[in-house]
Amino acid sequence: MLFRSSFPANTELPWHWHPGEEIFYVIEGAVTLSRRGLPDTAASAGEVHKIAPQVIHAGRTGEVGAELVIFRVHTTGEPERYVVD
């Protein structure tokens, strides 16, 4: 799956995981990537980040939103993502 996604300022994505690998490129703005058990990672315009399959993660924007290109290896027949508490 390959898509472009816009996240307005002060957006919070819920904790979730994907059955396949996810790679994202920040076109503009900034986003904070949170992965359970790891320090938060700031992702700014021009940066690429990778999330391994089945890693529980969340994302949030601050005062500035973000525009991302997301590439995800998606397992046929599986949901796009699994939301967790």
C-alpha positions as CSV (number, residue, x, y, z in Angstrom):
1,M,0.0,0.0,0.0
2,L,1.3,3.5,-0.9
3,F,-0.6,6.6,0.1
4,R,-0.2,10.2,1.0
5,S,-1.8,11.3,4.3
6,S,-2.4,14.7,5.9
7,F,-2.5,15.1,9.7
8,P,-3.8,18.4,11.1
9,A,-2.2,20.1,14.0
10,N,-2.7,18.5,17.4
11,T,-3.8,15.1,16.0
12,E,-3.3,12.0,18.1
13,L,-3.4,8.5,16.5
14,P,-4.5,5.6,18.8
15,W,-2.1,2.9,19.8
16,H,-2.1,0.3,17.1
17,W,0.0,-2.2,15.0
18,H,0.1,-3.4,11.5
19,P,0.6,-7.0,10.3
20,G,3.3,-5.8,7.8
21,E,6.2,-3.3,7.8
22,E,5.5,0.4,7.5
23,I,7.8,3.1,6.2
24,F,6.9,6.8,6.1
25,Y,8.5,9.9,4.7
26,V,7.7,13.3,6.1
27,I,7.0,15.7,3.2
28,E,6.3,18.7,5.5
29,G,5.6,19.5,9.1
30,A,6.5,17.1,12.0
31,V,5.2,14.1,13.8
32,T,6.2,12.3,17.0
33,L,6.4,8.5,16.7
34,S,5.8,6.6,19.9
35,R,6.6,2.9,20.2
36,R,5.8,0.9,23.3
37,G,8.9,0.3,25.4
38,L,11.1,2.8,23.3
39,P,11.8,6.5,23.6
40,D,9.6,8.8,21.4
41,T,11.1,9.7,18.0
42,A,10.7,13.1,16.4
43,A,10.2,12.9,12.6
44,S,10.6,16.2,10.6
45,A,10.3,17.1,7.0
46,G,12.7,15.2,4.8
47,E,13.1,12.2,7.2
48,V,12.2,8.6,6.6
49,H,11.3,6.2,9.4
50,K,10.5,2.5,9.5
51,I,8.2,0.6,11.9
52,A,8.6,-3.2,12.0
53,P,5.6,-5.5,11.7
54,Q,3.5,-6.0,14.8
55,V,5.2,-3.2,16.7
56,I,2.6,-1.3,18.8
57,H,2.9,2.4,18.0
58,A,1.1,5.7,18.0
59,G,1.7,9.1,16.5
60,R,0.9,12.7,17.2
61,T,1.4,16.1,15.7
62,G,2.0,19.3,17.7
63,E,1.2,22.9,16.7
64,V,2.1,22.1,13.1
65,G,0.5,19.2,11.3
66,A,2.3,16.8,9.0
67,E,2.1,15.6,5.4
68,L,3.4,12.0,5.0
69,V,3.9,9.5,2.3
70,I,3.3,6.1,3.8
71,F,4.4,2.7,2.3
72,R,3.0,-0.3,4.0
73,V,3.6,-4.0,3.2
74,H,0.1,-5.3,3.8
75,T,-0.8,-9.0,4.3
76,T,-3.7,-10.0,2.0
77,G,-6.9,-10.7,4.0
78,E,-5.7,-8.9,7.2
79,P,-7.1,-5.6,8.5
80,E,-5.0,-2.6,7.7
81,R,-4.4,-2.1,11.4
82,Y,-5.3,-3.4,14.8
83,V,-6.1,-0.8,17.5
84,V,-5.0,-1.7,21.0
85,D,-5.4,-0.1,24.5
